[in-house]
Amino acid sequence: MSHQFHPTVLREYDIRGIIGETLGPDDARAIGRGFATLLKRAGGSRVAVGYDGRVSSPTLEHALVEGLNASGCDVVRIGMGPTPMLYYAEASAEDVDGGIQITGSHNPANYNGFKMVFQGRPFFGADILKIGEMAAAGDWIDGGGSHETRDVVDAYIDALMKPFDGLPAAEMANLSKLRIGWDAGNGAAGPCLEKLVARMPGEHFTLFTEVDGTFPNHHPDPTEEKNLVDLKALVAEKGLDFGVAFDGDGDRIGAIDGTGRVIWGDQLLMIYAEDLLKHLPGSTIIADVKASRALYDSVAAHGGQPLMWKTGHSLIKSKMKETGSPLAGEMSGHVFFADQYYGYDDALYGGVRLILASARLGKSVTELRSAMPDMINTPEMRFQVDESRKFAVIDEVKERLAGSPDDVNATDGVRVTNADGWWLLRASNTQDVLVARAESDSEAGLERLMAQIDGQLAESGLERGPQAGH
């Protein structure tokens, strides 16, 4: 027996495809067989499996469990829920050695995929390619495994509520006055969110908590402002303190303040870091290369050690483990808390920590947002470049900038800082696109930075043409 995956499916951070075109039950079965074989060879034997609210998820879950069992792993089925609930099941249970969540994340309804954890570490990059090689060769252990169902929802909500334990009376009083809006976007986090807000102090208003894999109200991606329209309307209509939104599988957070201003991923991280550095001074705080200079400056100003790292949730998690960092985040809304939590990206926990930061810092979320410097930045610009050229172009830019007086950071692509601000050019790990971004404190400065990007592209025979979608 062997299996060939569609060439587009095995990606840098996860496995993802279009149902009925590039991804189906046979792929799920092969993933199960490969993952179980690797886990057995590493001395593990039991895998937790969860799935999101997409229409195709139960079918893929059934086939995945068959594959895991066929290569000798026992399976703990935790059912439908957000990706962080699967991470929780894997991290908190002593008898579980790995975890797989079936999820299409923030992609359109006809997509689905798999996010994996292997003996407590992210499973990505070379690990995912290995699954493909093993499938092609039929290199699988044959065995027989069992499966059981385990309800972890209440234990997971208990873990989310833990930061409220033992708070001083004054802070609890602040919390009980808060009025907060939540938008689950018909994603997998909805039912857990309803249980969570029922137990939290304050007054809570929820939108779209019923799981619907067709996403009838809006696309579940809180990093695009157009998907926050309903939440903005709720916050305005009820006069709420702030609003929180989730992506389709609950591992990315979006937020708005009481006036409807978006609080972007790096701005949320500024708030979390200011709160955390009060009780863990000197901590290393990690952010990706797309984050604002204002974030790195703010971390340093509050006594932390800012560290710029590569974009990609698996890469950031690995760097956190290596440096012992208690907090990290990405522009995309993945925020990772190892302080009083397990170190994975959990948007529900991010919501809890935003509430607590506001109470502990004694400032409203709107005040915290207002205190941030007004930077002028571009959205993430993505443009198609041939797969065979994308990394080569970045290398050419690096070579040309070798003697530059500007500060050139090559952690992930090229990030160039000068008097006008900074610009970034990097190759996407998951698509045939280059990604550009720039930030300045003036429109004129931003124009000069964009001219530098365009100049570098022109020297490599490219232009910033039509924008590619994600």
C-alpha positions in Angstrom: 0.0 0.0 0.0 1.2 3.5 -0.8 -0.4 6.9 -1.3 0.5 10.0 -3.3 -0.6 13.4 -2.0 -1.6 16.3 -4.4 1.6 18.4 -4.7 0.0 21.5 -3.2 -1.3 19.9 0.0 1.8 19.3 2.2 2.8 22.8 3.3 5.3 24.5 5.6 3.1 24.9 8.7 0.2 22.5 8.1 -1.5 20.2 5.6 -4.2 22.0 3.6 -6.3 21.4 0.5 -9.6 21.8 -1.2 -12.2 19.1 -0.4 -12.9 16.8 -3.4 -10.2 18.4 -5.5 -6.9 18.1 -3.7 -7.9 16.7 -0.3 -10.1 13.8 0.8 -10.5 10.8 3.2 -7.7 8.8 1.6 -5.3 11.6 2.4 -6.5 11.7 6.0 -6.0 8.0 6.3 -2.4 8.3 4.9 -1.7 11.2 7.3 -2.9 9.0 10.2 -0.7 6.1 9.1 2.4 8.2 8.7 1.9 10.2 11.9 1.3 7.0 13.9 4.3 5.3 12.4 6.6 8.2 13.4 5.1 8.4 16.9 5.5 4.7 17.5 9.1 4.8 16.3 9.7 7.7 18.8 8.2 5.7 21.7 4.7 7.2 21.7 1.4 5.4 21.4 -1.7 7.7 21.9 -2.9 10.6 19.8 -5.7 13.2 20.6 -7.9 14.1 17.6 -10.2 17.0 17.3 -12.0 18.8 14.4 -13.5 22.2 13.5 -17.0 23.0 12.3 -16.5 22.5 8.6 -19.0 20.3 6.8 -16.1 18.0 5.6 -14.5 17.7 9.1 -16.3 14.6 10.5 -15.6 12.6 7.4 -11.9 13.4 7.5 -11.8 12.7 11.3 -13.2 9.2 10.7 -10.6 8.4 8.1 -7.8 9.9 10.2 -8.7 7.8 13.2 -8.7 4.7 10.9 -5.2 5.5 9.7 -3.9 6.1 13.2 -5.4 2.9 14.4 -4.1 0.9 11.4 -0.5 1.8 12.3 -1.0 0.9 16.0 -1.8 4.1 17.8 -4.7 4.5 20.2 -6.8 7.6 19.7 -8.5 9.9 22.1 -11.3 11.6 20.2 -12.3 15.0 21.8 -14.9 15.9 19.1 -15.7 19.3 17.6 -14.0 22.3 19.1 -11.3 25.0 18.6 -7.8 24.1 17.7 -6.5 25.3 21.1 -8.8 22.8 22.8 -6.9 20.0 20.9 -3.6 21.6 22.0 -4.9 21.6 25.6 -5.9 18.0 25.4 -2.4 17.1 24.1 -0.5 19.3 26.6 -2.5 18.5 29.8 -3.0 14.7 29.5 -0.2 12.6 30.7 -1.3 9.6 28.6 -1.3 11.5 25.2 1.8 11.8 23.1 0.6 13.7 20.1 -2.4 15.6 18.7 -4.0 16.3 15.3 -6.7 18.9 14.7 -8.7 18.8 11.5 -9.3 22.4 10.5 -9.4 24.7 7.5 -8.5 27.6 9.9 -9.5 30.9 8.3 -9.7 29.6 4.7 -12.9 29.4 2.6 -15.6 26.8 3.5 -14.4 24.3 0.8 -10.9 24.0 2.3 -9.8 21.8 5.1 -6.6 20.6 6.6 -4.6 19.4 9.6 -2.5 21.0 12.4 -0.3 18.7 14.4 1.6 18.4 17.6 4.2 15.7 18.2 5.3 14.9 21.7 4.7 18.5 22.8 6.4 20.2 19.9 5.0 21.7 16.7 5.1 19.3 13.8 6.0 21.2 10.6 8.4 21.7 7.7 10.5 18.6 7.3 8.1 16.6 9.5 5.3 17.2 7.0 7.4 16.4 4.0 8.4 13.1 5.7 4.7 12.1 5.9 4.6 12.5 2.1 7.8 10.5 1.5 6.5 7.7 3.8 3.2 7.6 2.0 4.8 7.3 -1.4 7.0 4.5 -0.2 4.2 2.8 1.9 6.6 3.0 4.8 4.0 2.4 7.5 3.9 0.2 10.6 1.0 -2.2 10.6 -0.8 -2.6 13.9 -4.1 -2.3 15.6 -5.2 0.6 17.8 -8.3 1.4 19.8 -10.2 4.7 20.1 -12.1 6.3 23.0 -14.1 9.5 23.3 -13.1 12.0 25.9 -15.0 15.2 26.8 -12.4 17.9 27.6 -14.6 21.0 27.2 -15.1 21.7 30.9 -11.5 21.0 31.8 -10.4 23.3 29.0 -12.8 26.1 30.3 -11.4 25.6 33.8 -7.9 26.2 32.4 -9.0 29.4 30.6 -10.6 30.6 33.9 -7.5 29.9 36.0 -5.9 33.5 35.7 -9.0 34.8 37.6 -8.1 32.8 40.7 -6.9 34.8 43.6 -7.2 38.2 42.0 -7.2 41.1 44.5 -10.7 42.4 45.3 -10.0 45.8 43.6 -9.1 44.1 40.4 -12.2 41.8 40.5 -14.3 44.9 41.1 -12.8 46.5 37.9 -13.5 43.3 36.0 -17.2 43.1 37.1 -17.8 46.5 35.5 -16.6 45.5 32.1 -19.0 45.1 29.2 -17.5 43.2 26.2 -18.6 42.0 22.8 -17.5 38.7 21.2 -17.7 37.5 17.6 -17.1 33.8 17.1 -17.8 34.0 13.3 -19.7 30.7 13.3 -16.4 29.0 13.9 -15.5 26.1 16.1 -14.8 28.3 19.2 -18.5 29.3 19.6 -19.8 26.7 22.1 -16.7 27.1 24.3 -17.0 30.9 24.2 -20.6 30.6 25.4 -19.5 28.5 28.4 -16.5 30.8 29.1 -18.5 34.1 29.2 -21.1 32.5 31.4 -18.4 32.1 34.0 -16.4 35.3 33.6 -17.0 38.5 35.6 -18.5 41.4 33.7 -21.3 41.6 31.1 -20.8 39.8 27.8 -22.6 40.0 24.4 -21.9 37.3 21.8 -22.3 37.1 18.0 -22.5 34.0 15.7 -21.6 31.4 18.3 -23.6 28.7 16.5 -21.2 26.6 14.5 -21.8 26.7 10.8 -19.2 25.5 8.4 -20.7 27.6 5.5 -19.9 30.8 7.5 -23.2 32.6 6.6 -22.5 35.9 8.4 -18.9 36.8 7.4 -15.6 35.1 6.7 -13.9 34.0 9.9 -10.7 35.9 9.6 -10.4 38.8 12.1 -7.2 40.2 10.6 -9.3 41.7 7.7 -11.2 44.7 8.9 -14.2 44.0 6.7 -14.9 40.9 8.8 -15.1 43.1 12.0 -18.1 45.1 10.8 -20.7 43.2 12.9 -18.5 43.4 16.0 -18.0 47.2 15.5 -21.8 47.6 15.2 -22.4 45.6 18.4 -19.8 47.6 20.4 -21.2 50.9 19.1 -24.9 50.0 19.7 -24.4 48.7 23.3 -21.6 51.2 24.2 -19.2 48.3 25.1 -15.7 48.7 26.4 -14.2 46.6 23.6 -14.8 43.7 21.3 -12.9 40.4 20.5 -13.2 38.2 17.4 -11.9 34.8 16.5 -10.9 33.0 13.3 -12.5 29.8 12.2 -10.6 27.5 14.6 -10.1 29.8 17.5 -6.3 30.1 17.4 -6.1 33.7 16.1 -7.6 36.8 17.9 -8.8 40.1 16.5 -9.9 43.0 18.7 -11.4 46.5 18.6 -11.5 49.2 21.2 -14.6 51.0 22.5 -14.5 53.5 19.6 -14.3 50.7 17.0 -10.6 51.1 16.2 -8.9 47.9 15.3 -6.2 46.7 17.7 -3.9 44.8 15.3 -1.8 41.7 16.3 1.3 43.7 17.2 -0.7 46.2 19.2 -2.4 43.5 21.2 1.1 42.2 21.9 2.1 45.6 23.3 -0.8 45.4 25.8 0.0 41.8 26.8 3.7 42.6 27.2 3.2 45.7 29.3 1.0 43.7 31.7 3.4 40.7 31.7 6.6 42.7 32.2 5.1 44.0 35.5 5.4 40.6 37.1 8.2 39.1 34.9 10.6 42.0 34.3 13.4 41.4 31.8 11.5 38.7 29.9 12.2 38.0 26.2 9.1 38.9 24.1 9.1 37.5 20.5 7.3 39.0 17.5 7.5 38.4 13.8 9.3 40.5 11.2 6.1 42.1 10.1 5.4 43.7 13.5 5.6 47.5 14.1 8.7 49.2 15.4 6.4 50.7 18.0 6.0 47.2 19.5 9.8 46.5 19.8 10.3 50.0 21.3 7.4 49.5 23.8 8.8 46.1 25.0 12.2 47.7 25.6 10.6 50.7 27.3 8.8 48.5 29.8 12.0 46.6 30.6 11.6 43.6 28.3 14.0 42.1 25.7 12.3 42.4 22.3 13.3 39.6 19.8 12.4 39.8 16.1 11.8 36.3 14.6 10.5 34.6 11.5 6.8 34.6 10.6 5.0 31.3 11.1 3.3 29.9 14.2 5.4 26.8 14.3 8.7 28.7 14.0 7.7 31.1 16.7 6.7 28.3 19.1 10.0 26.6 18.5 11.9 29.9 19.2 9.9 30.4 22.5 11.0 26.9 23.7 14.6 27.7 22.8 14.7 31.1 24.5 12.3 30.5 27.4 10.2 33.4 26.3 6.9 33.7 28.2 5.1 35.6 25.4 5.2 35.8 21.7 2.9 37.0 18.9 2.4 37.5 15.2 0.7 40.2 13.1 -1.7 37.5 12.0 -3.3 37.4 15.5 -1.5 34.2 16.8 -0.5 35.0 20.4 1.4 32.5 22.5 1.3 32.6 26.3 3.8 30.4 28.1 3.3 32.5 31.3 0.7 30.7 33.4 -0.3 28.7 30.3 1.0 26.1 27.9 2.8 28.2 25.3 0.4 27.6 22.3 -1.8 30.1 20.4 -5.2 30.3 22.0 -7.6 33.2 21.0 -10.0 32.4 23.9 -7.1 32.6 26.4 -6.0 35.8 24.6 -9.4 37.3 25.3 -9.1 36.4 28.9 -5.6 38.0 29.1 -6.8 41.2 27.4 -9.5 41.6 30.1 -7.0 40.9 32.8 -4.4 43.3 31.3 -6.9 46.1 31.3 -7.8 45.4 35.0 -4.3 45.0 36.2 -2.9 48.1 34.3 -5.9 50.1 35.6 -6.7 51.5 32.1 -9.4 50.8 29.6 -8.6 49.0 26.4 -9.5 52.2 24.6 -7.0 54.2 26.7 -4.3 51.5 26.1 -4.9 51.8 22.3 -4.9 55.6 22.4 -1.5 55.7 24.1 0.1 53.9 21.2 2.0 56.0 18.6 0.2 56.6 15.4 2.3 54.9 12.8 1.4 55.0 9.1 1.8 51.6 7.6 0.8 49.6 4.5 -1.3 46.5 4.7 0.5 43.3 3.9 1.1 43.5 0.1 1.3 40.2 -1.6 2.2 39.6 -5.3 2.7 36.6 -7.4 6.3 35.5 -8.1 7.3 32.2 -9.7 8.0 29.6 -7.1 11.5 29.0 -8.5 12.3 32.7 -8.2 10.8 33.8 -4.9 13.8 32.9 -2.6 16.3 33.9 -5.3 14.9 37.4 -5.4 15.3 37.8 -1.7 19.0 36.7 -1.9 19.6 39.2 -4.7 18.2 42.0 -2.5 20.4 40.9 0.4 23.5 41.0 -1.8 22.7 44.5 -3.1 22.2 45.8 0.4 25.4 44.3 1.8 27.1 47.7 1.9 24.0 49.7 2.9 24.3 52.3 5.7 20.7 51.3 6.7 20.1 48.6 9.4 19.4 45.4 7.4 17.9 42.5 9.3 17.9 39.2 7.4 16.0 37.0 10.0 13.2 36.3 7.6 13.6 37.9 4.2 15.0 41.5 4.4 13.8 44.1 6.9 15.5 47.5 6.3 15.3 50.2 8.9 16.4 53.8 8.3 15.4 57.4 9.3 12.0 57.1 7.5 11.0 53.9 9.2 11.3 50.4 7.9 10.3 48.2 4.9 10.1 44.4 4.6 10.4 42.0 1.7 10.1 38.3 2.3 9.1 35.1 0.4 6.0 33.3 1.7 6.7 29.8 2.9 3.2 28.6 1.8 2.5 30.3 -1.5 4.3 31.5 -4.7 4.2 35.1 -3.5 6.5 37.8 -2.2 5.2 39.8 0.8 6.0 43.5 1.3 5.2 45.9 4.1 6.4 49.3 5.2 5.9 51.6 8.1 6.8 55.3 8.8 5.6 58.1 11.0 4.8 60.3 7.9 3.2 59.8 4.5 6.3 61.3 2.7 8.5 58.8 4.6 6.2 55.9 3.6 6.4 57.0 0.0 10.2 57.0 0.1 10.2 53.5 1.7 7.8 52.2 -1.0 10.2 53.6 -3.7 13.0 51.6 -2.1 11.0 48.4 -2.3 10.0 49.1 -5.9 13.6 49.9 -6.8 14.8 46.6 -5.4 12.1 44.7 -7.2 12.9 46.5 -10.5 16.6 45.5 -10.2 15.5 41.9 -9.9 13.2 42.3 -13.0 9.9 42.4 -11.0 7.3 45.0 -10.3 4.7 45.3 -7.5 1.9 44.2 -9.8 -1.6 43.0 -9.0 -2.1 41.9 -5.4 -2.4 38.2 -4.8 -5.1 37.1 -2.4 -4.2 34.8 0.5 
